[in-house]
Amino acid sequence: MTVDWTAFTPYSALLGGALIGLAAALLALLNGRIAGIAGIVGGALLPKRGELGWRLAFVAGLLLAPGAWLLVAGLPEIQIDASLPMLVVAGLIVGISTRYGAGCTSGHGVCGIARLSPRSLVATAAFMSTGFITVFVVRHLFGG
């Protein structure tokens, strides 16, 4: 494995991570909610009274962020090396796993670990190790 040093962007990655952390902290402090995307979107589909506005605002921020970034810099080239059926299967696996794991990577990995939640620590270890194993199998055993 080699590192493409021309594409190595630690400062933008650091800024992005800080912004994600800030958004999660502000949502928890100001609204008492966890910034788990699956829970936010799921709650917007069947909202309780007074819950729809902040959920839609959060999702709108996620969708509008690339446009805001375009005001500062160009978007990177997007290259997807998987077929559409593979992406659909992967999406279904992620969706089912999110339900079984009682949360998504943002809820467990960002917010849960910050709160030192044992359930989130286990969930994050599980999805990270599953990702590592999957990449190893696909790249080295299947030659993809």
CYANA upper distance limits for C-alpha pairs under 8 A (distance plus 0.5 A):
  3 VAL  CA      8 PHE  CA      8.19
  4 ASP  CA      8 PHE  CA      6.90
  9 THR  CA     13 ALA  CA      6.76
 10 PRO  CA     14 LEU  CA      6.40
 11 TYR  CA     15 LEU  CA      6.59
 12 SER  CA     16 GLY  CA      6.48
 13 ALA  CA     17 GLY  CA      6.58
 14 LEU  CA     18 ALA  CA      6.61
 15 LEU  CA     19 LEU  CA      6.65
 16 GLY  CA     20 ILE  CA      6.72
 17 GLY  CA     21 GLY  CA      6.65
 18 ALA  CA     22 LEU  CA      6.50
 19 LEU  CA     23 ALA  CA      6.53
 20 ILE  CA     24 ALA  CA      6.64
 21 GLY  CA     25 ALA  CA      6.52
 21 GLY  CA    110 VAL  CA      7.80
 22 LEU  CA     26 LEU  CA      6.51
 23 ALA  CA     27 LEU  CA      6.59
 23 ALA  CA     35 ALA  CA      8.42
 24 ALA  CA     28 ALA  CA      6.72
 24 ALA  CA     34 ILE  CA      7.45
 24 ALA  CA     35 ALA  CA      5.79
 24 ALA  CA    110 VAL  CA      8.24
 24 ALA  CA    111 CYS  CA      7.27
 25 ALA  CA     29 LEU  CA      6.48
 26 LEU  CA     30 LEU  CA      6.12
 26 LEU  CA     31 ASN  CA      8.11
 27 LEU  CA     31 ASN  CA      5.73
 27 LEU  CA     32 GLY  CA      6.98
 27 LEU  CA     33 ARG  CA      6.31
 27 LEU  CA     34 ILE  CA      7.31
 27 LEU  CA     35 ALA  CA      7.18
 28 ALA  CA     32 GLY  CA      4.87
 28 ALA  CA     33 ARG  CA      5.25
 28 ALA  CA     34 ILE  CA      6.23
 28 ALA  CA     35 ALA  CA      7.96
 29 LEU  CA     33 ARG  CA      8.38
 34 ILE  CA    107 GLY  CA      6.97
 34 ILE  CA    111 CYS  CA      6.95
 35 ALA  CA     39 GLY  CA      8.47
 35 ALA  CA     40 ILE  CA      7.69
 35 ALA  CA    106 SER  CA      7.26
 35 ALA  CA    107 GLY  CA      6.22
 35 ALA  CA    111 CYS  CA      7.18
 36 GLY  CA     40 ILE  CA      6.68
 36 GLY  CA    103 GLY  CA      7.32
 36 GLY  CA    104 CYS  CA      6.71
 36 GLY  CA    105 THR  CA      8.00
 36 GLY  CA    106 SER  CA      5.54
 36 GLY  CA    107 GLY  CA      4.11
 36 GLY  CA    108 HIS  CA      7.86
 36 GLY  CA    111 CYS  CA      8.04
 37 ILE  CA     41 VAL  CA      6.50
 37 ILE  CA    104 CYS  CA      7.39
 37 ILE  CA    106 SER  CA      6.91
 37 ILE  CA    107 GLY  CA      7.33
 38 ALA  CA     42 GLY  CA      6.29
 38 ALA  CA     98 THR  CA      7.97
 38 ALA  CA    103 GLY  CA      7.04
 38 ALA  CA    104 CYS  CA      6.40
 38 ALA  CA    107 GLY  CA      8.41
 39 GLY  CA     43 GLY  CA      6.30
 39 GLY  CA    103 GLY  CA      7.45
 39 GLY  CA    104 CYS  CA      8.49
 40 ILE  CA     44 ALA  CA      6.79
 40 ILE  CA     55 ARG  CA      6.25
 40 ILE  CA     59 VAL  CA      8.43
 41 VAL  CA     45 LEU  CA      7.07
 41 VAL  CA     55 ARG  CA      7.48
 41 VAL  CA     59 VAL  CA      7.87
 42 GLY  CA     46 LEU  CA      7.56
 43 GLY  CA     47 PRO  CA      5.66
 43 GLY  CA     48 LYS  CA      8.20
 43 GLY  CA     51 GLU  CA      8.24
 43 GLY  CA     52 LEU  CA      8.28
 43 GLY  CA     55 ARG  CA      8.05
 44 ALA  CA     51 GLU  CA      7.92
 44 ALA  CA     52 LEU  CA      6.10
 44 ALA  CA     55 ARG  CA      6.50
 44 ALA  CA     56 LEU  CA      7.47
 47 PRO  CA     51 GLU  CA      6.22
 47 PRO  CA     52 LEU  CA      6.12
 48 LYS  CA     52 LEU  CA      7.77
 51 GLU  CA     55 ARG  CA      7.06
 52 LEU  CA     56 LEU  CA      6.57
 53 GLY  CA     57 ALA  CA      6.64
 54 TRP  CA     58 PHE  CA      6.59
 55 ARG  CA     59 VAL  CA      6.81
 56 LEU  CA     60 ALA  CA      6.40
 57 ALA  CA     61 GLY  CA      6.63
 58 PHE  CA     62 LEU  CA      7.01
 59 VAL  CA     63 LEU  CA      6.80
 60 ALA  CA     64 LEU  CA      6.42
 61 GLY  CA     65 ALA  CA      6.33
 64 LEU  CA     68 ALA  CA      6.99
 65 ALA  CA     69 TRP  CA      6.66
 66 PRO  CA     70 LEU  CA      6.77
 66 PRO  CA     75 LEU  CA      8.03
 67 GLY  CA     71 LEU  CA      7.45
 68 ALA  CA     72 VAL  CA      7.79
 69 TRP  CA     73 ALA  CA      6.50
 69 TRP  CA     74 GLY  CA      7.78
 69 TRP  CA     75 LEU  CA      7.94
 70 LEU  CA     74 GLY  CA      5.79
 70 LEU  CA     75 LEU  CA      6.96
 82 ALA  CA     86 MET  CA      6.60
 82 ALA  CA     87 LEU  CA      7.00
 83 SER  CA     87 LEU  CA      6.81
 84 LEU  CA     88 VAL  CA      6.70
 85 PRO  CA     89 VAL  CA      6.70
 86 MET  CA     90 ALA  CA      6.56
 87 LEU  CA     91 GLY  CA      6.52
 88 VAL  CA     92 LEU  CA      6.72
 89 VAL  CA     93 ILE  CA      6.70
 90 ALA  CA     94 VAL  CA      6.69
 91 GLY  CA     95 GLY  CA      6.58
 92 LEU  CA     96 ILE  CA      6.57
 93 ILE  CA     97 SER  CA      6.47
 94 VAL  CA     98 THR  CA      6.49
 95 GLY  CA     99 ARG  CA      7.04
 96 ILE  CA    100 TYR  CA      6.86
 97 SER  CA    101 GLY  CA      6.28
 98 THR  CA    102 ALA  CA      6.49
 98 THR  CA    103 GLY  CA      5.65
 98 THR  CA    104 CYS  CA      5.63
 99 ARG  CA    103 GLY  CA      6.96
101 GLY  CA    123 ALA  CA      7.22
103 GLY  CA    107 GLY  CA      6.38
103 GLY  CA    108 HIS  CA      6.85
104 CYS  CA    108 HIS  CA      6.59
104 CYS  CA    109 GLY  CA      8.32
105 THR  CA    109 GLY  CA      5.49
105 THR  CA    110 VAL  CA      7.78
105 THR  CA    124 THR  CA      7.52
105 THR  CA    127 PHE  CA      8.41
106 SER  CA    110 VAL  CA      5.66
106 SER  CA    111 CYS  CA      7.29
107 GLY  CA    111 CYS  CA      5.75
107 GLY  CA    112 GLY  CA      6.55
108 HIS  CA    112 GLY  CA      4.85
108 HIS  CA    113 ILE  CA      6.85
108 HIS  CA    120 SER  CA      5.14
108 HIS  CA    121 LEU  CA      7.85
108 HIS  CA    123 ALA  CA      7.23
108 HIS  CA    124 THR  CA      6.77
109 GLY  CA    113 ILE  CA      6.21
109 GLY  CA    120 SER  CA      7.25
109 GLY  CA    121 LEU  CA      8.13
109 GLY  CA    123 ALA  CA      8.50
109 GLY  CA    124 THR  CA      6.02
110 VAL  CA    114 ALA  CA      6.79
111 CYS  CA    115 ARG  CA      6.80
112 GLY  CA    116 LEU  CA      6.67
112 GLY  CA    117 SER  CA      5.77
112 GLY  CA    119 ARG  CA      8.39
112 GLY  CA    120 SER  CA      5.49
112 GLY  CA    121 LEU  CA      7.69
113 ILE  CA    117 SER  CA      6.40
113 ILE  CA    120 SER  CA      6.46
113 ILE  CA    121 LEU  CA      6.39
116 LEU  CA    120 SER  CA      8.09
116 LEU  CA    121 LEU  CA      7.68
117 SER  CA    121 LEU  CA      6.71
118 PRO  CA    122 VAL  CA      6.77
119 ARG  CA    123 ALA  CA      6.61
120 SER  CA    124 THR  CA      6.36
121 LEU  CA    125 ALA  CA      6.63
122 VAL  CA    126 ALA  CA      6.58
123 ALA  CA    127 PHE  CA      6.74
124 THR  CA    128 MET  CA      6.45
125 ALA  CA    129 SER  CA      6.47
126 ALA  CA    130 THR  CA      6.51
127 PHE  CA    131 GLY  CA      6.54
128 MET  CA    132 PHE  CA      6.77
129 SER  CA    133 ILE  CA      6.63
130 THR  CA    134 THR  CA      6.50
131 GLY  CA    135 VAL  CA      6.67
132 PHE  CA    136 PHE  CA      6.73
133 ILE  CA    137 VAL  CA      6.60
134 THR  CA    138 VAL  CA      6.53
135 VAL  CA    139 ARG  CA      6.37
136 PHE  CA    140 HIS  CA      6.04
136 PHE  CA    141 LEU  CA      7.70
137 VAL  CA    141 LEU  CA      5.41
137 VAL  CA    142 PHE  CA      6.84
138 VAL  CA    142 PHE  CA      5.51
138 VAL  CA    143 GLY  CA      6.84
138 VAL  CA    144 GLY  CA      5.98
139 ARG  CA    143 GLY  CA      5.38
139 ARG  CA    144 GLY  CA      5.18
140 HIS  CA    144 GLY  CA      7.81
